[in-house]
Amino acid sequence: MQLNEINILLIFENRLFREGIKRILESVSENYVVAEGDKMEEAVYLIEKHQPDVLLIDILLPGIKSSLNIKDLIKTYSELKIIVLTAKNRESYVDYAIRIGVRGYLLIEAEANVLIEAVNYVSKGQFYLHSLVIHHFLNKYRETELEKTTSAVNLNAKYKKPLHLLSRRECEVLQLLSEGMANRLISETLSLSEKTVNNHVSSILRKMKVIDRTNAVITAFREGWVVI
């Protein structure tokens, strides 16, 4: 096994879909799909046999209550990082997946670079939410925060850039992160190289003292540093 190789297990009903995902993932030399399956029942056997770093799975597989079994997998294999890749974009699914410990949530319309980036981030212990579902998460967080305080000052807090902490360019990157953009899209939007964006994101996480992008966005939202 290569030093930084990411071993991946795929559990999806459709074989052609699995093959497409495998081709995308293995277009990056560090990624290696160790096994595939189409039923939740296969997951435990394949996890035991191949000990993957990351599991990609649909939140609902036909015939069984897969979401409950995903919860069981997370409890049993605490080191396994699970990414849900699904067509389900309901807030209830997103909220449930995050609560049970899923590390990533992507929709099937995600671009190839987003899928690759998500696997890379999640394999390092970080969270990754698709841009189309991150607003569900932030809305849930907003509701929770508003329940904690009814202070007029807090409710009417004005948007302010954290220039005491971040550079102007990092503020721009943080705003785009809050809009759910992947690093590649941020690089295109700001006319920067993807490596430069990666460096800005790492600097933002370090300065904000958070472990991943999701926590950076939550903190930025709470402090009024970004516009959602």
C-alpha positions as CSV (number, residue, x, y, z in Angstrom):
1,M,0.0,0.0,0.0
2,Q,1.2,3.5,-0.9
3,L,2.0,5.8,2.0
4,N,-1.0,8.1,1.5
5,E,-3.3,5.7,-0.3
6,I,-7.0,5.9,0.6
7,N,-8.8,2.6,0.5
8,I,-12.4,3.0,-0.4
9,L,-15.5,0.7,-0.2
10,L,-18.5,1.3,-2.3
11,I,-22.0,0.1,-1.4
12,F,-24.6,1.1,-4.0
13,E,-27.4,-0.9,-5.6
14,N,-26.7,0.1,-9.2
15,R,-23.6,-1.6,-10.7
16,L,-23.1,0.9,-13.5
17,F,-23.3,3.7,-10.9
18,R,-20.6,2.0,-8.8
19,E,-18.4,1.6,-11.8
20,G,-18.7,5.3,-12.7
21,I,-17.9,6.3,-9.1
22,K,-14.9,3.9,-9.1
23,R,-13.5,5.4,-12.3
24,I,-13.8,9.0,-10.9
25,L,-12.2,8.1,-7.6
26,E,-9.3,6.1,-9.2
27,S,-8.5,8.9,-11.6
28,V,-6.5,10.1,-8.6
29,S,-3.5,7.9,-7.9
30,E,-4.0,8.0,-4.1
31,N,-7.5,6.5,-4.3
32,Y,-8.1,2.7,-4.5
33,V,-11.5,1.1,-4.4
34,V,-10.8,-2.1,-2.5
35,A,-14.3,-3.6,-2.9
36,E,-17.9,-3.0,-4.0
37,G,-21.3,-4.3,-2.9
38,D,-25.0,-3.7,-3.6
39,K,-26.5,-4.6,-0.2
40,M,-26.0,-3.4,3.3
41,E,-25.6,-7.1,4.4
42,E,-22.4,-7.1,2.4
43,A,-20.9,-4.1,4.2
44,V,-19.8,-5.8,7.4
45,Y,-18.1,-8.7,5.6
46,L,-16.3,-6.3,3.2
47,I,-15.3,-3.9,6.0
48,E,-13.9,-6.9,8.0
49,K,-12.1,-8.3,5.0
50,H,-10.6,-5.1,3.5
51,Q,-10.5,-2.6,6.4
52,P,-11.3,0.5,4.1
53,D,-10.5,4.0,5.2
54,V,-13.7,5.4,3.7
55,L,-17.1,4.0,2.9
56,L,-19.3,5.6,0.3
57,I,-22.9,4.5,0.6
58,D,-26.5,5.5,-0.2
59,I,-28.5,6.4,2.9
60,L,-31.4,4.3,1.7
61,L,-30.9,0.9,0.0
62,P,-34.0,-1.0,-1.2
63,G,-35.6,-3.5,1.1
64,I,-34.1,-2.6,4.5
65,K,-33.8,0.4,6.8
66,S,-30.3,1.2,5.7
67,S,-30.0,4.4,7.7
68,L,-30.3,2.5,10.9
69,N,-27.6,0.1,9.8
70,I,-25.3,3.0,8.9
71,K,-25.6,4.1,12.5
72,D,-24.7,0.6,13.6
73,L,-21.6,0.6,11.3
74,I,-20.5,3.9,12.8
75,K,-20.8,2.5,16.3
76,T,-19.0,-0.8,15.5
77,Y,-16.2,0.7,13.3
78,S,-15.3,3.9,14.9
79,E,-12.2,4.5,12.7
80,L,-14.2,4.1,9.5
81,K,-15.1,7.4,7.7
82,I,-18.6,7.3,6.0
83,I,-19.8,9.5,3.2
84,V,-23.4,9.3,2.1
85,L,-23.8,9.7,-1.6
86,T,-27.5,9.9,-2.4
87,A,-30.3,11.5,-4.3
88,K,-32.0,12.3,-1.0
89,N,-31.9,16.1,-0.4
90,R,-34.4,16.3,2.4
91,E,-33.4,18.3,5.5
92,S,-34.4,15.4,7.7
93,Y,-32.0,13.0,6.0
94,V,-29.1,15.5,6.2
95,D,-29.8,16.2,9.9
96,Y,-30.1,12.5,10.7
97,A,-26.9,11.6,8.9
98,I,-24.9,14.2,10.7
99,R,-26.3,13.3,14.1
100,I,-25.4,9.7,13.8
101,G,-21.8,10.5,12.8
102,V,-21.6,10.5,9.0
103,R,-18.5,12.5,8.0
104,G,-19.7,13.6,4.5
105,Y,-23.0,14.1,2.7
106,L,-23.0,14.4,-1.1
107,L,-25.8,14.4,-3.8
108,I,-25.4,12.3,-6.9
109,E,-25.3,15.4,-9.1
110,A,-22.0,16.3,-7.4
111,E,-19.2,17.0,-9.9
112,A,-16.2,14.6,-10.1
113,N,-13.8,17.1,-8.4
114,V,-16.2,17.5,-5.5
115,L,-16.4,13.8,-5.0
116,I,-12.6,13.5,-5.0
117,E,-12.2,16.4,-2.7
118,A,-14.8,15.0,-0.3
119,V,-13.0,11.7,0.0
120,N,-9.7,13.4,0.5
121,Y,-11.1,15.7,3.3
122,V,-13.1,12.9,5.0
123,S,-10.2,10.5,5.0
124,K,-8.3,13.1,7.1
125,G,-11.0,13.2,9.7
126,Q,-12.7,16.3,8.4
127,F,-16.4,16.9,7.4
128,Y,-17.6,17.6,3.9
129,L,-21.1,18.7,2.9
130,H,-22.3,19.2,-0.6
131,S,-23.1,22.8,-1.5
132,L,-26.7,21.9,-2.1
133,V,-27.2,20.5,1.5
134,I,-24.9,22.8,3.5
135,H,-27.8,25.3,3.8
136,H,-29.9,22.6,5.4
137,F,-27.2,22.3,8.0
138,L,-26.8,26.0,8.5
139,N,-30.6,26.6,8.7
140,K,-30.7,23.9,11.5
141,Y,-27.8,25.6,13.3
142,R,-29.5,29.0,12.9
143,E,-32.7,27.7,14.5
144,T,-30.7,26.3,17.4
145,E,-28.8,29.5,17.9
146,L,-31.9,31.6,17.8
147,E,-33.5,29.4,20.4
148,K,-30.6,30.0,22.7
149,T,-31.0,33.8,22.7
150,T,-33.7,36.3,21.9
151,S,-31.4,39.3,22.4
152,A,-32.2,42.1,20.0
153,V,-28.5,42.8,19.7
154,N,-27.8,39.2,18.7
155,L,-30.8,38.9,16.4
156,N,-29.8,42.0,14.5
157,A,-26.1,41.4,14.5
158,K,-24.5,43.0,11.4
159,Y,-22.2,41.2,8.9
160,K,-18.6,42.1,9.6
161,K,-15.4,40.8,8.0
162,P,-12.9,39.3,10.5
163,L,-10.1,41.5,9.3
164,H,-8.6,41.3,12.8
165,L,-8.0,37.6,12.2
166,L,-7.9,36.9,8.5
167,S,-6.5,38.7,5.4
168,R,-8.9,40.2,2.9
169,R,-8.3,37.3,0.5
170,E,-9.0,34.8,3.3
171,C,-12.2,36.6,4.1
172,E,-13.2,36.2,0.4
173,V,-12.4,32.5,0.5
174,L,-14.3,32.1,3.8
175,Q,-17.4,33.7,2.3
176,L,-17.2,31.3,-0.7
177,L,-16.7,28.3,1.7
178,S,-19.9,29.4,3.4
179,E,-21.7,29.2,0.0
180,G,-20.7,25.6,-0.3
181,M,-18.0,26.0,-3.0
182,A,-15.4,23.3,-3.5
183,N,-11.8,24.5,-3.7
184,R,-11.7,24.2,-7.4
185,L,-14.7,26.4,-7.9
186,I,-13.3,28.9,-5.5
187,S,-10.1,29.0,-7.5
188,E,-12.1,29.7,-10.7
189,T,-14.2,32.4,-9.0
190,L,-11.2,34.3,-7.5
191,S,-8.8,33.5,-10.5
192,L,-6.4,31.8,-8.2
193,S,-4.6,28.5,-8.5
194,E,-6.2,25.6,-6.7
195,K,-3.0,25.2,-4.7
196,T,-3.2,28.8,-3.5
197,V,-6.9,28.2,-2.5
198,N,-5.8,25.1,-0.6
199,N,-3.2,27.2,1.3
200,H,-5.8,29.9,2.1
201,V,-8.2,27.3,3.5
202,S,-5.5,25.7,5.6
203,S,-4.5,29.2,6.9
204,I,-8.2,30.0,7.7
205,L,-8.6,26.7,9.7
206,R,-5.4,27.4,11.6
207,K,-6.2,31.0,12.4
208,M,-9.8,30.2,13.4
209,K,-8.6,27.1,15.4
210,V,-11.1,24.8,13.9
211,I,-10.6,21.3,12.5
212,D,-12.5,21.5,9.2
213,R,-14.4,23.6,6.8
214,T,-17.8,22.9,8.2
215,N,-16.8,24.1,11.7
216,A,-15.1,27.2,10.0
217,V,-18.4,28.1,8.3
218,I,-20.4,27.5,11.5
219,T,-18.1,29.7,13.5
220,A,-18.1,32.4,10.8
221,F,-21.9,32.3,10.7
222,R,-22.2,32.6,14.4
223,E,-19.8,35.5,14.5
224,G,-21.5,37.3,11.6
225,W,-18.5,37.1,9.4
226,V,-20.3,35.6,6.4
227,V,-23.6,36.2,4.6
228,I,-25.7,33.1,4.2
